Every structure is written in C-alpha cells, then in structure tokens.
Amino acid sequence: MTNKEPKVSFIKPSRPLNGPVKLDRLRQAHNIISKIETTVFVDANILISMEKVMKKGGKYAHLKEHGLQSFVRFLNSSPQVGLSPGLGLTEMPPERAAFSQEAYEAFCKKFLSGYLDATNATQVKFSGRSGDYGFFDIGDEFKALIAVSFASFIYLFIIDSKPNKDRLAMYASYLALIEENVGVLSHMEVQIARFCLSEPLCTSITAVDIRRKLRANFIKYDGRLPRSVDDVLKIAFNAACDIRLINTANIIDQNGVDGVNQDCWIATQDAKLALLCDFVYHTNLDGEVGKYAVSEIIHDDESNPYWKLSEEVLISRLRDREANGRKNFPTDPDALVRLAFKAIEDLKTHFR
C-alpha cells in the first residue's frame, strides 16, 4: 500500500551556508554533551495524520499508510528529543485543536510512550469554533505576531496578478509596495517572493518544477489562481503560519528556554514547506540565530540573469534604507494589526 501522506521531513530553519544539516545521532550526542535540549515542533499536518491513525483504530499498519512509521521509529530511538505540538495546535480552529490535542495524547500513549506529558504538566484548553479558520478568527496578539508575513503575502498576490512580462520589474514593484505599506523588508518573505516571481529558463527543468511547487504554496489556492478575496486570505494566513513556525524556532534557538540552550527543529509532512527550506532559509550571523535569509540558485538555472539582477535590486533597496534612515516600523501590536487590515482593504480594492 502506498502512503496517502508524505513522510515526515525535519527542517532546521537556520543553518550554515556550507550545506544542509541533519538531526542524526551525532548531532543529538553533541547536544547532550553541550547541555543543549533538542526540541521538535510538530506541524499541524502531522497532528492531522495522528488523528487519522487513531480514528482507524491505532494499528501499526496505519503508521505507514499515513507517513508516520519512520517518524515514530526515530522518536522511539531518540528519547532525549523533546516533542512540542503547541504551535501546530494554534493553527487549527479551537474546537478542532481540542480534539487534535486528545488524539495526539492518545497517539503518544499508543506509539510514543516516552513522550507523554508529566502528571503535573499544564494543559492548554481550547474552546471555540470548529469550522473555517483564518485571520479574522484569531486573537489580536496572534494577529500582531503574523501581521507582517500576512500582509506581505497579500501584496505578493496583488503584484503577481498584475499583467507584466518583466519579472524583474514585478519584483522591484513588490519590494516598493512592501516598503510603503508594511515598512520592513522581512528577509524570508522577500526571498520567497523572489522565487515565486521568477521565470526560469525553459531548459531549466528542475527550476521550473520547484517554482511551480512554491507558487502552489504561496500564490495558488487548491491548485489554481485565487478567484476571490477569501481565497487570497486563506493562502496568506496559511503562509504566515508557516513563517511563524520558522521564526519561533529561530527565536527559541536564540534565547533558549528557562536558561537552557535549545536546538529547535520543525517536523512537517508539508512537502512544499520542506522544499522551500531547501532553497530559502535563515543563516546565523554575528551570534544571532536566523539574522539573514538566504536564497540559493537552482543549479540548472544559474545562467538566468534574473537571479543576479533581482539580488542587485534587493541590495540596492536595502542600502537606500540604510542611507536614508529606516522607515519607522510599527512594533506596537495595535499598529501591526492595523497594518494587516490595510492590506486586506487594498486586496478588496484590487478585486473591484
């Protein structure tokens, strides 16, 4: 039987420039010696797969069917790795999150006994709606956390949907629009836009395929271009939650928890998110985790002038910001929420 869901990928959001890193036994041993806790954030898609396994009766055969067999085997052989479902749960409607939390606990009891909560652990209670869930349904604190990413992806759609065959001009327009309306060129978002707005050479088969998959995650809705404001808002919300997951892992890597250093990873069955992090990722600099985002050029598209020119456009704008003084970026939560709602109004105007 073939897997209905893809296997689990482990993503390290911030990594060195000299190649990928793996959550293997050598790294785990190094962390133990260095007194670093290894923590894995569980994405919502894995929690949903866990639900499906338990709904079917929680048989071991269901693990392979839902892409979790290797994941369970890895965790059972790595008892020193911590597992955290909290961020994945916050992406769900509250009533659904409550059910998913119960399914997660039942799954751990059945397959991951070493990952059960301590008897004195604090349980988060979820209550509220169970249906469609998006930006309007979350609290203001959550809105403020994802506002920059949410608005950035709305403006990416607006630029992408305007007829213009000059991809470099589209990218320059996107950067200008973000700087004007968001006030900050957030590293990850501008690199994602750089990929999504690119036009690979017709001979660059790998680049064409990767661009198609990334656009499916950040531009398209259910495999097609959005047809309504609601379609775009769903894309922007899901994409912003992905970025929040990445940013949270970097923040905890940087700050630690209760004085203990952390090595944070994301476990996901979202193949497009894993693909994105192969080519667009954060890197550490000056002792700061995830200080910059890096976009690697796909090997069979290296001769495409777009990559060099788009990098020059981005660098030029960043230098101008430095030279002229950075535009005041809102850090007040209320201002961030207003920023997001302005992007929504701009989107509505775009559809009129």
C-alpha positions in Angstrom: 0.0 0.0 0.0 1.4 3.4 -0.9 1.5 6.2 1.6 -1.5 8.6 1.5 0.5 11.2 3.2 4.2 12.1 2.5 6.8 11.0 5.0 7.9 13.4 7.7 10.7 15.9 7.0 12.8 17.6 9.7 13.6 21.2 8.9 16.3 23.3 10.6 15.1 26.8 9.9 18.5 28.5 10.4 21.6 26.7 9.2 25.2 27.3 8.0 25.9 28.3 4.4 28.0 25.2 3.7 25.2 22.7 3.3 22.2 21.1 4.9 22.3 19.7 8.5 20.6 16.6 9.8 19.0 15.6 13.1 21.1 12.5 13.4 22.6 10.6 16.3 25.9 12.6 16.1 24.1 15.9 16.4 22.0 14.5 19.3 25.1 13.3 21.1 26.7 16.7 20.6 23.7 18.4 22.1 23.7 16.1 25.1 27.4 16.8 25.8 26.9 20.5 25.3 23.8 20.5 27.5 21.6 21.7 24.7 18.0 20.5 24.6 16.8 19.1 21.2 13.2 20.2 20.5 11.0 19.2 17.6 7.9 21.4 16.8 5.1 19.3 15.3 3.4 20.9 12.3 -0.4 20.8 12.1 -0.4 18.3 9.2 1.4 15.7 11.4 -1.2 16.2 14.1 -3.9 15.6 11.5 -2.2 12.4 10.4 -2.0 11.3 14.0 -5.8 11.9 14.3 -6.4 9.7 11.2 -4.3 6.9 12.6 -6.3 6.9 15.9 -9.6 7.2 14.2 -8.8 4.0 12.3 -8.1 2.1 15.5 -4.5 3.0 16.1 -2.9 0.0 14.4 0.8 -0.1 13.5 -0.1 -0.7 9.8 -1.8 2.7 9.8 1.5 4.4 10.6 3.0 3.6 7.2 -0.3 4.4 5.5 -0.2 7.9 6.9 3.6 8.5 6.6 4.4 8.3 10.3 6.3 5.0 10.5 9.8 6.4 10.2 8.9 9.4 12.4 7.7 7.1 15.2 10.7 4.8 14.9 13.1 7.8 15.0 11.5 9.3 18.1 11.4 6.0 20.0 15.1 5.7 19.4 15.8 9.3 20.5 14.2 9.6 23.9 16.3 12.8 24.6 14.4 14.7 21.9 11.6 16.9 23.1 8.3 17.0 21.1 6.1 20.1 21.1 2.7 20.2 19.4 1.6 23.6 20.6 2.4 25.7 17.5 0.6 23.2 15.3 -2.5 23.2 17.5 -2.7 27.0 17.4 -3.1 26.9 13.6 -6.4 25.0 14.0 -9.9 26.2 14.9 -10.1 25.9 18.7 -12.7 23.1 18.8 -10.6 21.2 16.3 -7.5 21.8 18.3 -9.1 20.4 21.4 -9.9 17.2 19.5 -6.5 17.1 17.9 -4.8 17.5 21.3 -6.7 14.5 22.6 -5.8 12.5 19.5 -2.1 13.5 20.0 -2.1 12.3 23.6 -3.8 9.0 22.6 -1.2 8.6 19.8 1.7 9.2 22.2 0.3 6.7 24.7 0.0 4.1 21.9 3.1 4.6 19.9 5.4 7.1 21.8 5.1 6.3 25.5 8.3 8.3 26.2 6.6 11.5 25.1 3.6 11.5 27.4 3.2 14.7 29.4 4.3 14.7 33.1 1.4 14.4 35.6 1.9 18.0 36.7 2.1 19.4 33.1 -0.1 22.4 32.3 -2.8 21.5 29.9 -3.9 24.2 27.4 -7.7 24.2 27.0 -9.1 25.0 23.5 -12.7 26.2 23.0 -14.4 28.0 20.2 -15.4 27.4 16.6 -14.6 24.3 14.6 -15.2 25.3 11.0 -13.2 27.5 8.6 -10.5 29.3 10.5 -8.4 32.3 9.4 -7.0 35.7 10.2 -10.4 37.2 11.4 -10.9 34.3 13.9 -7.6 34.6 15.9 -6.9 37.0 18.8 -5.2 40.3 18.4 -2.0 39.0 19.9 -1.8 36.3 17.2 -2.8 38.8 14.5 0.1 41.0 15.6 2.6 38.1 15.5 1.8 37.2 11.9 0.8 40.6 10.6 4.0 41.4 8.6 4.0 38.0 6.9 0.3 38.0 6.3 0.4 41.5 4.7 3.5 40.5 2.7 1.8 37.5 1.1 -1.3 39.6 0.3 0.8 42.1 -1.6 2.7 39.3 -3.3 -0.6 38.2 -4.8 -1.5 41.7 -5.9 1.8 42.2 -7.7 1.7 38.7 -9.2 -1.8 39.2 -10.6 -1.0 42.4 -12.5 -0.1 41.7 -16.1 3.6 42.3 -16.6 6.0 40.1 -18.5 9.0 41.8 -16.9 9.6 39.6 -13.9 12.4 41.8 -12.6 10.1 44.8 -12.7 7.5 42.9 -10.8 9.9 42.0 -8.1 11.1 45.7 -7.8 7.4 46.7 -7.6 6.8 44.2 -4.9 9.7 45.5 -2.8 8.4 49.1 -3.2 4.9 48.1 -2.2 6.1 46.2 0.9 8.3 49.1 2.0 5.5 51.6 1.5 2.7 49.6 3.2 4.5 47.2 5.7 7.5 49.3 6.5 10.0 46.5 6.6 11.6 44.1 4.1 11.3 40.9 6.1 14.1 38.6 4.9 12.1 35.3 4.4 9.2 36.9 2.7 11.2 38.9 0.2 13.2 35.8 -0.7 10.0 33.7 -1.2 8.7 36.5 -3.5 11.9 36.4 -5.4 11.4 32.7 -6.2 7.7 33.0 -6.9 8.1 35.9 -9.3 11.0 34.4 -11.2 10.7 33.0 -14.7 13.1 30.0 -15.1 14.8 29.4 -18.4 12.8 26.9 -20.5 15.7 24.5 -20.3 15.8 24.6 -16.5 13.5 21.6 -15.8 14.4 21.4 -12.1 13.9 25.2 -11.6 10.5 25.1 -13.4 9.3 22.3 -11.2 10.5 23.9 -7.9 8.9 27.3 -8.9 5.6 25.5 -9.7 5.6 23.8 -6.3 6.5 27.0 -4.4 3.8 29.0 -6.2 1.3 26.3 -5.3 2.0 27.0 -1.7 2.3 30.8 -1.7 0.3 32.1 -4.7 -2.3 29.5 -5.6 -5.4 28.1 -3.9 -6.3 24.4 -4.3 -4.0 24.3 -7.4 -5.5 27.3 -9.1 -5.1 31.1 -9.0 -7.3 32.7 -6.4 -10.7 33.9 -7.6 -11.8 35.9 -4.5 -10.6 37.9 -1.6 -11.3 34.9 0.7 -9.1 32.6 -1.4 -6.1 35.0 -1.1 -6.7 35.5 2.7 -6.6 31.7 3.2 -3.3 31.5 1.3 -1.8 34.4 3.2 -2.9 33.1 6.6 -1.5 29.6 5.9 1.7 31.0 4.6 2.1 33.4 7.5 1.6 30.5 9.9 4.4 28.6 8.2 6.7 31.7 8.6 5.6 32.0 12.3 6.7 28.4 12.8 10.1 29.1 11.3 10.5 32.3 13.2 9.5 30.8 16.5 12.1 28.0 16.1 14.8 30.6 15.4 13.7 32.8 18.4 13.8 29.9 20.8 17.2 28.8 19.3 18.5 32.3 20.1 17.0 32.8 23.5 16.7 29.3 25.0 14.1 28.2 27.5 14.5 28.8 31.2 18.2 29.3 30.8 18.7 26.1 28.8 20.0 26.4 25.2 17.8 24.9 22.5 18.3 23.1 19.2 14.9 23.6 17.5 13.6 21.7 14.5 10.3 21.5 12.6 8.7 18.2 11.8 6.3 18.5 8.9 4.5 16.5 6.2 4.2 19.6 4.0 6.5 18.7 1.2 6.3 22.2 -0.3 7.4 23.8 3.0 10.3 21.3 3.2 11.2 22.1 -0.4 11.1 25.9 0.3 13.6 25.4 3.2 16.0 23.6 0.9 16.4 26.7 -1.2 15.3 29.6 1.1 16.5 29.5 4.7 17.9 31.6 7.5 21.5 31.6 8.5 23.2 32.7 11.7 25.4 35.8 11.7 27.2 37.8 14.4 26.0 35.4 17.1 22.3 36.0 16.1 20.2 33.0 15.0 18.5 33.5 11.7 19.8 37.0 11.2 19.6 36.8 7.4 17.6 34.8 4.9 19.5 33.1 2.0 18.1 32.1 -1.4 20.1 29.5 -3.3 20.1 29.5 -7.1 18.9 26.2 -8.5 21.8 24.6 -10.3 20.2 24.3 -13.8 19.0 27.9 -13.7 22.3 29.5 -12.8 22.7 31.2 -16.2 19.4 33.0 -15.8 20.2 36.8 -15.4 17.1 37.2 -13.2 18.8 35.9 -10.1 21.8 38.3 -10.2 19.7 41.3 -11.2 17.0 40.6 -8.6 19.6 40.3 -5.9 21.0 43.7 -7.0 17.6 45.2 -6.8 17.1 44.0 -3.3 20.6 45.0 -2.2 20.1 48.5 -3.7 16.8 49.0 -1.8 18.3 47.8 1.5 21.3 50.2 1.0 18.9 53.1 0.3 17.0 52.3 3.5 20.3 52.3 5.5 21.4 55.6 3.9 18.2 57.4 4.3 17.3 56.1 7.8 15.0 53.1 8.2 11.3 53.9 8.0 9.7 53.6 11.3 8.4 50.0 11.6 5.4 49.6 13.9 6.2 47.4 16.9 3.0 48.3 18.8 0.6 45.3 18.4 -2.3 47.5 17.6 -0.3 49.2 14.8 0.7 45.8 13.4 -3.0 44.7 13.4 -3.9 47.9 11.5 -1.2 47.2 9.0 -2.7 43.8 8.3 -6.2 45.2 7.9 -5.0 47.8 5.5 -3.5 45.1 3.3 -7.0 43.4 3.4 -8.6 46.6 2.2 -6.0 47.0 -0.5 -6.8 43.5 -1.6 -10.5 44.2 -1.8 -9.8 47.3 -3.9 -7.7 45.1 -6.2 -10.6 42.8 -6.8 -13.1 45.5 -7.6 
